[in-house]
Amino acid sequence: KLWELFRKSTSYIQIKTIRKKKEPQVLYWEKEVDNDVELSVIFPMYNVASYLDQCIESVIKWKAPYVEFLFVNDGSPDNSRELVLKWAQKDSRVKLLDKENGGCASARQYGLERARGKYIGFIDQDDWVKDQYIEILLNTAYKNNSDIVKCGYSDIDLKNQMRIWQNQSIHIEKDEHEKFLHVNGYVWGGIFDRKLWRKVRFPEGYWYEDMIVRMLIFRQSKCFINIPDVLYIKRLHEN
């Protein structure tokens, strides 16, 4: 709350929290010139009109003005584009980006190259998140000066059967990269410091393109945190 109160009127903020029997937490933040966006969330979008309202409704419940939601229309043949425009009229943080069809990797990359946030998040087009998903991830990132923050997730199938995955707390510092082998490499369900993507691109034409770039991204991280909260819901399909 201190950060939110003063971020408009100062160029940098540093807050150190002393914790009993724990390491101190240090929040250090610098304002970017002519940029008020702290987090950009990217949604690759193709033929998902039946799921889109639930996805969008779940993310806009957090009303912070310093977040942008980038919906990348990957040449979708249905009315997904029109649905996003409808939501954009209600919430200015919702933005539509149009491109020719090229697949999920190219859509993510297209959004990444146009994102303005210090942190970047990815949510798949047919998934949804818990109410405090964005707030908790961003809060954790700033309080720990973390490059990557991921959370626990659950998946749900067409019969509404749910399973919980990766519900453990992990904290990895710069010299502990071998621990990343125990962390899933999906880019959804987390946020990343934008600087990690400067020399990394999503490879097109592959399945699980985020798993391909996982070590390129993770190994640059000086501080990675996986929180136990199950905040992301992954929808499973028959195909």
C-alpha positions in Angstrom: 0.0 0.0 0.0 2.9 2.4 0.6 4.2 1.6 -2.9 0.8 2.3 -4.4 0.5 5.5 -2.5 3.8 7.0 -3.5 4.5 5.5 -7.0 2.9 8.5 -8.8 4.9 11.1 -7.0 8.4 9.8 -6.7 11.1 8.4 -9.0 12.1 5.5 -6.7 10.9 3.7 -3.6 12.8 1.5 -1.2 11.1 -0.3 1.7 12.9 -2.7 4.0 10.8 -5.0 6.1 12.5 -6.5 9.1 11.0 -10.0 9.9 11.5 -12.0 13.1 13.6 -15.1 12.5 13.5 -14.5 8.7 15.5 -12.7 6.2 14.5 -9.0 5.6 12.4 -8.3 2.6 13.6 -5.3 0.5 11.3 -3.6 -2.1 13.3 -1.5 -4.5 11.4 0.2 -7.4 12.4 2.8 -10.0 9.9 4.6 -12.2 10.3 4.1 -15.9 10.2 7.4 -17.8 6.9 7.9 -19.7 5.6 4.4 -18.8 3.0 3.8 -16.1 2.5 0.1 -16.8 4.0 -2.3 -14.2 2.6 -5.6 -15.6 1.6 -6.7 -19.1 -0.5 -9.9 -19.4 -0.5 -11.5 -22.8 -3.3 -13.8 -24.1 -2.7 -15.7 -27.4 -6.2 -15.9 -28.9 -7.6 -18.3 -31.6 -11.1 -19.7 -31.8 -11.9 -19.4 -28.1 -15.1 -17.4 -28.1 -16.9 -19.8 -25.8 -14.3 -19.5 -23.1 -13.2 -15.9 -23.4 -15.7 -14.2 -21.2 -14.8 -16.3 -18.2 -11.1 -15.7 -18.8 -11.4 -11.9 -19.1 -13.8 -11.6 -16.2 -11.4 -13.4 -13.9 -8.5 -11.1 -14.7 -10.2 -7.7 -14.6 -11.6 -8.2 -11.0 -8.3 -6.7 -9.7 -8.8 -3.0 -10.4 -5.2 -1.8 -10.3 -4.6 0.9 -13.1 -1.0 -0.1 -13.7 -1.8 -3.4 -15.5 -2.5 -3.9 -19.2 -4.2 -7.0 -20.7 -3.0 -7.7 -24.3 -5.3 -10.0 -26.3 -3.4 -11.1 -29.4 -5.9 -12.1 -32.1 -4.0 -14.7 -34.1 -6.3 -14.5 -37.2 -9.2 -16.2 -35.3 -12.1 -17.1 -37.5 -14.8 -16.8 -34.7 -16.0 -13.7 -32.9 -13.3 -13.6 -30.3 -12.1 -10.3 -31.6 -15.6 -8.7 -31.1 -15.8 -10.1 -27.6 -12.5 -8.4 -26.6 -13.6 -5.1 -28.1 -16.8 -5.3 -26.1 -14.8 -5.8 -22.9 -12.4 -3.0 -23.9 -15.3 -0.6 -23.8 -15.9 -1.5 -20.2 -12.2 -1.6 -19.1 -9.5 0.5 -20.8 -6.8 -2.0 -19.6 -8.1 -4.6 -22.1 -6.4 -4.1 -25.5 -6.7 -5.9 -28.8 -3.8 -6.7 -31.0 -4.4 -8.1 -34.5 -2.1 -10.3 -36.5 -2.2 -13.0 -39.2 -2.5 -16.6 -38.1 0.9 -18.0 -37.1 0.3 -20.2 -34.0 0.6 -19.7 -30.3 4.3 -19.1 -30.2 4.1 -16.2 -32.8 1.1 -14.7 -30.9 3.0 -14.7 -27.6 6.0 -13.2 -29.3 3.9 -10.5 -31.0 2.4 -9.5 -27.6 5.8 -9.7 -25.9 7.3 -7.2 -28.4 4.5 -4.7 -27.7 4.2 -5.1 -23.9 5.2 -2.2 -21.8 5.2 -3.7 -18.3 8.2 -4.2 -16.1 6.9 -7.7 -15.6 5.3 -9.9 -18.2 2.6 -12.5 -17.6 1.0 -15.1 -19.9 -2.5 -16.6 -19.6 -3.8 -19.1 -22.1 -7.0 -18.1 -23.9 -9.3 -20.7 -22.4 -8.0 -20.7 -18.8 -8.9 -18.5 -15.9 -7.4 -17.3 -12.6 -8.4 -16.7 -9.0 -9.4 -13.2 -7.9 -6.0 -12.3 -6.3 -3.8 -14.0 -8.9 -2.2 -10.9 -10.3 -2.0 -9.0 -7.0 -0.2 -11.9 -5.2 2.3 -12.5 -8.0 3.2 -8.9 -8.4 3.3 -8.3 -4.7 5.7 -11.3 -4.2 7.9 -10.1 -7.1 8.4 -6.6 -5.7 8.8 -7.6 -2.1 11.6 -10.1 -3.0 13.1 -8.3 -6.0 12.4 -11.5 -7.9 12.9 -12.1 -11.6 10.3 -14.9 -11.8 7.3 -15.7 -9.6 5.1 -18.7 -10.3 2.2 -20.2 -8.4 0.5 -23.5 -7.9 -2.2 -24.5 -10.4 -5.0 -26.9 -11.0 -6.4 -28.4 -14.1 -10.0 -29.3 -14.9 -11.3 -31.6 -17.5 -14.6 -31.7 -19.5 -16.2 -33.7 -16.6 -15.2 -31.0 -14.1 -12.7 -33.3 -12.4 -9.9 -31.2 -10.9 -6.3 -32.0 -10.0 -3.8 -29.8 -8.1 -0.2 -29.5 -9.3 3.0 -28.0 -8.0 1.6 -26.9 -4.7 4.9 -26.3 -2.9 7.1 -23.3 -1.9 10.4 -23.0 -3.8 12.9 -20.1 -3.6 15.9 -20.3 -6.0 18.8 -17.9 -5.9 21.3 -17.2 -8.7 23.8 -20.1 -8.0 21.1 -22.8 -7.6 20.1 -23.3 -11.2 20.0 -27.1 -11.0 16.9 -26.7 -8.9 15.0 -25.5 -11.9 14.8 -29.2 -13.1 12.1 -29.6 -10.4 10.0 -26.6 -11.7 7.5 -26.8 -14.6 8.5 -24.7 -17.6 5.1 -23.4 -18.6 5.0 -19.6 -19.0 1.4 -19.4 -17.9 0.8 -19.3 -14.2 3.6 -16.8 -13.5 5.2 -13.5 -14.2 8.7 -12.7 -15.5 10.9 -9.6 -15.5 10.8 -8.2 -19.0 14.6 -8.0 -19.3 14.8 -11.8 -19.3 13.2 -11.8 -22.8 15.6 -9.4 -24.5 17.6 -12.2 -26.2 15.0 -15.0 -26.2 12.2 -15.6 -28.7 9.5 -18.2 -28.7 10.4 -20.8 -31.4 7.6 -21.3 -33.9 6.5 -24.6 -35.3 6.9 -26.6 -32.1 4.7 -28.1 -29.5 5.4 -26.8 -25.9 7.4 -23.9 -27.2 7.5 -22.5 -23.6 9.2 -25.7 -22.4 11.9 -25.2 -25.1 12.8 -21.7 -23.8 12.5 -22.6 -20.1 16.2 -22.9 -19.3 17.1 -19.9 -21.4 14.8 -17.8 -19.4 15.2 -19.5 -16.0 19.0 -19.5 -16.0 19.1 -15.7 -16.3 17.1 -15.4 -13.1 18.8 -14.2 -10.0 15.8 -14.9 -7.8 13.0 -17.3 -8.6 10.0 -17.9 -6.3 7.3 -20.5 -6.6 4.5 -19.8 -4.1 2.2 -22.6 -2.9 -1.1 -20.7 -3.6 -3.2 -22.5 -6.3 -4.3 -19.4 -8.3 -4.3 -20.6 -11.9 -6.9 -23.0 -13.5 -5.9 -24.9 -16.6 -8.7 -26.2 -18.9 -8.1 -29.6 -20.4 -9.7 -30.6 -23.7 -10.2 -34.0 -25.4 -7.7 -33.1 -28.2 
